[in-house]
Amino acid sequence: MARYSLRNQNKIKKALGDNFHKWLILSLDSHFKSGKEIIEHEYEKERFKVIHVDNVQPKTDSFFELFVIKKTFDVYNLAYKSCAG
């Protein structure tokens, strides 16, 4: 099972709020515990690959985009990119 670390959590809380951060972490936990294959997307003008994580917040169809800064074995070092949907 893959694991993750999320960079700049205090900056995310300060810029987007504690509630947003809570849902981001819950969504990441769910995504990484699900055992599903983690698909890395390559965008033409982006330096890093990006993964999409479904938002687990009820009554939403949004997803989070996170940069894969580094991957060592099964540990993904992630940085928040955006929320879409």
N, C-alpha and C positions, 0 to 999 in steps of 0.2 A: 504494500500500500504506500502510495506517495505521500510525502509530507511537504509542508510549506513554511516559509517565514515571510512576513510582510514588513517591508521597510517603511520608515517614516510614519508610524502610526500616530504619533502625537501631532504631526502636521496635518494628517487627515482629520483627526478630531477637531483641531483648531479651525480648519478651513470649512469642513462640511458638517461638523457636529457629532456629538456622542452617539446619537440615535443612528445616524448613517453608518458610523464605524461599527456599531453593534451588528447591524444587518450585514455589513460586508464580512465581518468575522464569522457570523453564523453561516453565511452562504459559502465561504471558503471551507469551513469545517465540514459542511454537508458535502460539498463537491469532492474534497479529498478523501473523505471516509466512504464515499459511494463505491469506490473500486472501479469506476468507469475509466476508460482510457482518457488521458489528458491530451487534448489536441492543441498543438501549437500552430498559430497562424502567422504567416509572414506577410507584412504589409510593405509595399514598395518603398515608401519613404521613411520607414521606421528602422531604427538601429537594432532594436530587440524584437524577438518574437513575442506574440501576445496570446494569452489564453482567455477564454470566455467562461464566466462562472454565472450560472443562473441565480437570480435573487430569490431567496427563500421567503421573503416578506409576503404575507398573504395579500391577495388581490392585486398582484402586479405581474407584469410579463417582461420586466426589465432584466438586464444582465450587466455584470461588471466586466470590464476589460482590464487586464493586468499584464504589465510587462514581465517577461521572464528575464531577469537580470543575470541570473546564473543558475545552472542546474548541476548539482553534484550527486551522482547516483540517482536516488529517488527523492531528493530534497530540492524543491523549487524556491529560489530567492526571488520574491515578487515585489513589484512596485505598482501602486495604483495608477491607472491611466484614465479611465472614465467609466461612466454608467450610461447605458443606452437602452432604448426601448420605451 
